[in-house]
Amino acid sequence: MQRTQSRMPGRLARANPTTVFLITLVLVLVAFFTPGVVGGLLTLLLAAAVAGLLVTTWSVQTPQTRIIRLLMLTLLVAAGLVKLL
């Protein structure tokens, strides 16, 4: 790896999937069960964090993983927007 490249994408891609899933699940449930606009904003904030993670790890993911993550991000944004309405 060149000195100018970041090691962050590789480390994030090697994170324990079960732990990441459980933490994300808890955050999503809190956002979904928080009523009204606050819940919608929390959902969109979580979607922004997921989008940042997706951008950071894009180069080390397989095309299939990219598609699944884009789909999940789209569903999360849609849920946040519906919750705001």
N, C-alpha and C positions, 0 to 999 in steps of 0.2 A: 504494500500500500504506500502511496506517495505521502510525503509529509503534509501536503496541502489538503488531502482528503480526510474527512471526518470518520471516526470509528463508531460514531453514534448509530448509524443505520444497522450495522452488523450486530451491535449489542442489543438494540431494540428488537431486532428480528429473532434473536436467540432467547428472548424473555420466555419464561414458563407460560405456555398458553392457558393452562388451567387457572393460574393466579390472575393473569390479565383478564380472562373471561369473568371470573368471580368478582373482581373489583369493578369491572365495567357493568356487570349485572346489577350490583348494589347501587351504583351511581344512576343507572337507568331507572331502576325501581323507585329510588328517591325522587328523581325528576318527574316520573310519570304519576306518582301518587301525591306530589305537591300540587295543591289546587291552583287553578287559574293561570294568570299571566306569569307568576313566579315559576311555576312548573314548566311552562313553555320556554321561558328564558333559560332555565337550567338545562332543559333538553337541547336547546340550540347551543348553549355553552359547551355541553358535552360533545355535540356534533363538531364544533370548532376544534376541540381538543383532538378528537378522532381524525379530523381532516389534517391537522398538523402532524399527527403521528403517521398518517398515510403518506403524506408528502415526504416526510423524513425517511421512511423505510421503502419508498417506491423502488429504488434501484436494486434492492436485494430480494424483492418478492417475485414469485413466479406469476405469469399472466393470469392463471386461474385464481390465485389468491388476490390479485389486484381487482379482478372483476367482482369477486365476492365482497371484498371490502368496500368497493364503490357502491354496490347494491345496498349494503348495510348502512353506509353513510347516507345514501339517498332516503332510505326508509326512516332513519333517525331525524333527518332534517324535516321530512314530511310530517312525522309525528309531532315535532316541535311546533311547526307552523299550524297544524290542526289544533293543538292545545292552546295556542295563542288566540285562536278564533273562538 
